[in-house]
Amino acid sequence: MLVTSMDETSPPMIAVQGLQKSHGSTPVLRGVGFTVAAGELISVIGPSGCGKTTMLRCLNCLETPDSGHITIAGVTLERAPGTPLDANFESHAHDLRQQVGMVFQNFNLFAHKTTLENVMLAPVVVQGVAPEQARATAEKFLGKVGLGEEFHHRYPSQLSGGQQQRAAIARALALNPKVMLYDEPTSALDPEMIDEVLAVMRQLDAEGMTQVVVTHEMRFARDASDRVLYLEKGEIVEIAPPAEIFQNPRDERTRRFLRRFL
């Protein structure tokens, strides 16, 4: 869903300020800050090891920020430098996770469960949804991603890579998140399977889902994003509409990176 400008009267769906994270003594994120409007699709690009995955994992509280401010769908998580973690922080982190669906590059489906069972599991275990309701929800979202009834009782080993990733997207959607986060969702796929996964993400964008996508798929970043965020050495170099990023980047670091792809 093309968002040309953020409504001044509406708060952003995602707001990040001063996000810092180190692994040991190595800084990974150096005061990252950006906003994402409701319904935007943001592609995050940058060299390997620049902090893209760590930033995404901090948004979902899979990694704990050293400091900074994260707000997603009205739920705020804050940490001052050096502040110890406490029950209040963990409570806010739990609330934040409920707003977010996460899709990983390696699918992370349970091999011993069917496609339908994989999608049903989190609503039942995490949200306490009745199995009958979880089943109906799973069937709905599997249909949305193009996995009809003939796929419901197949195990992950009986699915192609693209089908597994689409099942993983359905699993995330079954928790009714306000935001979807993707960490290199097509990197483990053969080229012919990439488009079927990207098509699902385009469909969600058209329906107004807020999405942040860490990707090396420059074609997708250029053609499907509302804005592209370029990250290098743990800092946001620039964030702009794809036409600007790909045709007239402001920073030499962005130009240098894109020369390898364009």
N, C-alpha and C positions, 0 to 999 in steps of 0.2 A: 504494500500500500504506500504509494508515494506521499511522503510528508514533506512539503516544501518549506514549511516554517513551523516552529513550535507556537501553539496557542499561548499567548501571554497570560491568559487567565487559568490555564491548566498546568498543574505541576507536572514535571517530567515523570515518566514511568520509572526511569532509573536515573539516579543522581549519585555520582562518585566524586569525592573531594579528598585530596591529600593521601591517597592510598599508598601505603608503603609496606613492603614485604622483603625480607632477606631470608636466604637459606644459609644458615650458619653466619659467617662473616661476609657473605657475598650478597650485595644488594640486587634484588630482582625487579622490584617495582619502586620507582623513585618519585613519590608524590603524584600519582596518576589522578586525573580528574576529568570527567566528561559527563554529559547528560544524554539521555535517549528519550525521545517523545513516545507517547503511546502509539503503537502501530508502526513504528519505524523498524526497518531492518538495517542493522549496522554490521558491516563486515570489518573484521580486525585482521590486518595483514602486517607482515614484518618478518625479519630474518629469524631462522631457528634460534631458540635460546634467548629471545628478546623479552620474554615475560608474558606472552599472549595467553598461554594456558594457565599460568599462575594467576593472572588477572581474572580470568573466567572462573577459576576455582575459588577465588576470594569472593566473587559475587554470589556464589552458591554456598559459601561457608564450608567448602570442602577443605580449604586452607584458611587458617586464621590470620587476618591482617595484623601486622605489627602495630599499625596505627592507621587512622583515616576514618572516613564517614561514607557509609553506603546506605542509600535509601532505594527500596524497590517496592512499588505498588503501595507506598505509604508506610512501609515498615522500615525503621531506621536502626542501623547498627553502627555504633561509634566506639572507637578505642583511641585513647591518648597514648603517646609514646611511653613505653615502660609500664603501662597499667597491667596489673595481673588479671587473668581471666577469673570471672566469678559467676555465680548462678544467674545474675541478671543478664550478663553478656550472653551466656549460653541460652537463656530463654529467648532473647531477641534473635540470636542466630537461628534457633529452631523456627521462630515465626517467619524469618526471612526465607528460609528454605522452602516453606510452604508456598511461596509465591513463584517459585522457579522450577521449570523442568530442565533437565540436563541430558544431553545426548553426547555420547563419547565416540571416539574414533573406532574403537574395537567392539562396539555393540553392547558387550557386557550382559548378554542374555544368559539365563540359566539353562545349561545344556540338557538337564533332566526334566525340564518342564516344556509343555507345548507352547506354541505362539500365544494362544489364548490365555493360558495360565501365567505366562510371563507378564502379560499386560494387566491381568487381574490382580496380581500379587500385591503391588504397592498400595492400591486403594484399600484392600482388605487389611493388610498388616499395619500400614502407616496411618491410615485415616479411619479405620474401623468400619468401613463400608460393608454392608451385608453382601455375601457372595453373589446373590441373585442380581443385585444392583451393579456390582462390579463387573459381572459377566456382560450385562447389557451395555455398560459403558465401554468395556473392552471391544465388544463386537462393533459398536458405533465407530470407535477411533481406528480399528483395523480396517473397516470399510473406507474411512476417510483417506487412509494412506494406500488404498488399492489392494489390500489383502483380504479378500472375501472369504466366505465360509470354507472354501476348499483348502485354505491355508491354516485354519484355526487349530487343527489337531496335528499339525506337523511340528517336529522338533527343530531347533535351530540348525542342526546338521543337515536337515532336509530343505533348507532355504538357501537361496543365493545370497551373496553378500549384500546386494541392494535390498533384497527382501528382509534380511536381518536388520539392516539399518532402519528401514521403514517400520518394522515392528518395534524397534527401540524408540522411534519418534512417537508411535502410538502409545507405548508404555509411559512416556513422559507426559503426553497429553491427557492420559487417563486421570492424572492427579489435578486436572483443571488449573494449570499454572497461569499466572498473568504474563509471565516472561518465559521465553525459550532460549536456552544457551546451548551452543553447539561447539564442540572442540574437534576441529578437523573431521567433520562428519563423513567426508568422502575419501579420506587419505588411504583407507584400507580396501578400497573398491577398485575393481577393474574399470577401465575407461567407459565401457558400454553400460555399466551400472550406475555411473555417477549421475547421469541426467535424471534417472527415475527418482533419486533421493532429492536432488535439487528442485524437481518439479513439485514435490510435497512442500518444501520450504516456500516456494513461490506461491503455492495455494494458500498456505497459512498467512503469508504476507498480505495477499488479496483479501483475506478475511479479517485482517486487523490485528493479528498477533504480533506483539513486540518480540523481536528476535535479535540476538547478538551472536554472530557467527565468526569463529576463528577459522580462517581458511587460507589455503594456498591456491584455490581455484580463482584465478584472476578474472576469468571470463564471467563467473558468477558474481564476483565482487563488483565488476564493472556494470553488468547488465541488470542485476536484481537489487542492488543496495540502494537505500535512500542516502546513506553517507558511508564513507570508508574511513576507518581510523588506522593510521600508520604508527606502529610502535617500534621503537628501537632502543636497546639498552635500558629497558624499563621506563622509558619516557615517551609520552605522546608527542610525536613530531608534528603531526597535523591531522585534522579531521575535517572532511569536506565532502560535498557531493562527488560521486564517481567521475563525472565529466571533468571536474577540476583536478582531482587527484591523478587521473590517468592521462589527461591532455595538458595540464598546466600546473604541475605540483609546485608549491611555493618553496620547498626546502630541497637543497641539493641531496640530502640523505634519502629522501623519497625518490628523487629522480634516479639516483644511483641504484637503489633497490629495484625499481621498475624496469630498468634497462635490461635486466636478466629475463624479463617476461615478455616485453613488448618489442 
